[in-house]
């Protein structure tokens, strides 16, 4: 078994599996990647985004269908496998959060995203993690946007796929960056501690400070 980082041994990986600590570990073209444990700030940001985006997408749902069902404006999932199925060896990554637009739910399988790419993924930074190294994987499967959040400073970056590589989206005059796919803006609210403000671009009254 080839493992990254190289100082981790196969016996340590087996122990992680025995203890159930491997649920966020990934495999990049057959190379096993051990994922660092998230910080408290990381969990705060992730939980806050899940709550806000889940409520936001539900509010964007259209009118009930003849069957009485009302479909939300998309699906947001945390810590879910994303597979590259045409890879020569097992290849999957686990973003902290992913978004699938309404009408594309067919790519959501029981064990992860298959047969397509999420419309956007979020990576929340942890010390010595590999968030930026995952960009090549996300580009290969065609993820249109990657949002990177630094949890301590509560800063956000939006990277948009163009010609097979990601380009960082510049912030606007108000310091906010925009995710076109989810139609939200993100900016840092200075303070001690700082907060991450997330605003619905359709209805700015819907916002959260995380």
C-alpha positions in Angstrom: 0.0 0.0 0.0 1.4 3.4 -1.0 0.5 6.0 1.7 0.7 9.8 2.0 2.2 11.3 4.0 5.1 8.8 3.7 5.9 8.8 7.5 2.5 7.1 8.1 2.9 3.3 8.1 0.5 0.6 6.8 -0.1 -0.6 10.4 -1.1 2.9 11.5 -3.6 3.0 8.6 -5.1 -0.4 9.7 -5.3 1.0 13.3 -7.2 4.1 12.0 -9.6 1.8 10.3 -10.1 -0.3 13.4 -10.8 2.8 15.5 -13.1 4.3 12.8 -10.7 7.3 12.3 -10.4 6.8 8.6 -13.9 8.1 7.5 -12.3 11.2 5.9 -9.2 9.5 4.4 -9.0 9.6 0.6 -7.5 7.6 -2.2 -5.8 9.5 -5.1 -5.2 7.1 -8.0 -4.4 4.3 -5.7 -2.4 6.3 -3.2 -4.0 6.3 0.3 -4.1 9.9 1.8 -4.4 10.2 5.6 -6.5 13.3 6.4 -5.7 15.6 9.3 -8.2 15.9 12.1 -10.2 19.2 11.8 -9.9 22.0 14.3 -12.8 23.4 16.3 -12.9 26.5 14.1 -13.1 24.2 11.0 -16.1 22.4 12.5 -17.8 25.7 13.4 -17.5 26.9 9.8 -18.6 23.6 8.3 -21.6 23.3 10.6 -22.6 26.9 10.0 -22.4 26.6 6.2 -24.5 23.4 6.3 -27.2 25.0 8.4 -27.4 28.2 6.3 -27.1 26.6 2.9 -29.6 23.9 3.7 -32.2 26.4 4.8 -31.4 28.7 1.8 -31.8 25.9 -0.7 -35.0 24.7 0.8 -36.4 28.3 0.6 -35.5 28.4 -3.1 -37.7 25.4 -3.9 -40.4 25.7 -6.5 -44.1 25.3 -6.0 -45.4 21.8 -5.1 -45.7 19.3 -7.9 -49.0 17.5 -8.6 -47.8 14.8 -6.2 -47.5 17.4 -3.5 -43.7 17.3 -3.4 -41.7 20.5 -3.3 -38.1 20.2 -4.6 -35.5 22.4 -3.0 -33.1 24.5 -5.1 -30.3 22.0 -4.8 -28.6 19.6 -2.4 -25.8 20.4 0.0 -23.9 17.5 1.6 -20.9 17.4 4.0 -18.0 14.9 4.0 -19.2 12.9 1.0 -17.1 10.9 -1.5 -16.6 12.3 -5.0 -15.4 9.7 -7.4 -13.4 9.9 -10.7 -14.7 6.8 -12.2 -12.5 6.8 -15.4 -9.3 6.7 -13.4 -6.9 3.7 -13.8 -6.9 3.1 -10.1 -9.3 3.9 -7.3 -9.6 7.7 -7.1 -11.8 9.7 -4.8 -11.7 12.8 -2.7 -13.9 14.0 0.2 -14.6 17.8 0.2 -15.8 19.3 3.4 -19.0 20.4 1.6 -20.5 20.0 -1.8 -23.4 21.4 -3.7 -25.4 19.7 -6.4 -27.9 21.9 -8.3 -31.6 21.0 -8.6 -32.2 18.6 -11.5 -28.8 16.9 -11.2 -29.7 14.6 -8.3 -29.0 11.6 -10.5 -25.3 11.9 -9.8 -25.9 11.4 -6.0 -25.3 7.7 -5.2 -25.5 6.0 -1.8 -21.7 6.0 -1.5 -20.9 9.3 -3.1 -21.0 11.4 -6.3 -20.8 9.3 -9.4 -21.3 10.0 -13.1 -20.7 13.7 -12.9 -19.2 16.5 -10.9 -20.7 18.6 -8.1 -21.6 22.2 -9.1 -19.4 23.5 -6.3 -17.2 22.2 -3.5 -16.0 23.8 -0.3 -12.6 23.1 1.3 -12.0 24.4 4.8 -8.4 24.6 5.6 -6.6 22.7 8.4 -2.9 22.8 9.3 -0.8 20.8 6.8 -3.9 19.7 4.8 -4.0 19.1 1.0 -6.9 21.3 0.0 -5.1 23.1 -2.8 -3.5 19.8 -4.0 -7.0 18.6 -4.6 -7.6 21.2 -7.3 -6.1 18.9 -10.0 -8.6 16.2 -9.1 -11.5 18.7 -9.1 -10.4 20.1 -12.5 -10.1 16.6 -13.9 -13.8 15.8 -13.2 -15.0 19.3 -14.1 -16.1 20.9 -10.8 -17.0 24.5 -11.9 -16.2 26.2 -8.6 -14.1 25.5 -5.5 -14.6 27.7 -2.4 -11.7 27.7 0.1 -12.3 29.0 3.6 -9.6 29.7 6.2 -11.5 29.1 9.5 -9.4 31.1 11.9 -9.4 34.4 9.9 -12.8 33.6 8.4 -11.6 34.5 4.9 -13.0 32.9 1.7 -11.6 32.4 -1.8 -13.6 31.4 -4.8 -11.8 29.6 -7.6 -13.5 29.1 -11.0 -12.7 26.5 -13.6 -11.5 28.0 -16.9 -9.8 26.1 -19.7 -9.0 23.1 -17.4 -7.5 25.1 -14.5 -8.8 27.2 -11.7 -8.6 31.0 -11.6 -9.1 32.9 -8.4 -12.1 35.2 -8.5 -11.3 38.8 -7.4 -13.2 40.3 -4.5 -15.6 43.1 -5.1 -15.4 46.6 -3.7 -17.1 45.5 -0.5 -14.5 42.7 0.0 -17.0 39.9 -0.9 -16.3 37.1 -3.3 -19.2 35.5 -5.2 -20.1 31.9 -5.9 -22.1 32.0 -9.2 -23.1 28.4 -8.9 -24.8 28.7 -5.4 -25.5 32.4 -5.9 -24.1 33.5 -2.6 -21.4 36.0 -1.6 -18.9 35.6 1.2 -16.9 38.2 3.1 -15.0 38.6 6.3 -16.5 40.7 9.1 -13.6 42.1 11.1 -13.7 41.6 14.8 -12.3 39.5 17.7 -13.1 36.9 16.6 -13.8 37.7 12.9 -16.9 36.2 11.3 -17.7 34.9 7.8 -20.7 36.6 6.4 -22.7 34.5 3.8 -25.4 36.3 1.8 -28.0 35.1 -0.6 -27.5 37.0 -3.9 -31.2 36.5 -4.8 -32.5 37.8 -1.4 -29.8 39.7 0.6 -32.1 39.6 3.7 -31.1 35.9 3.9 -27.7 36.0 5.5 -25.6 34.5 8.2 -22.5 35.4 10.2 -20.5 32.2 10.9 
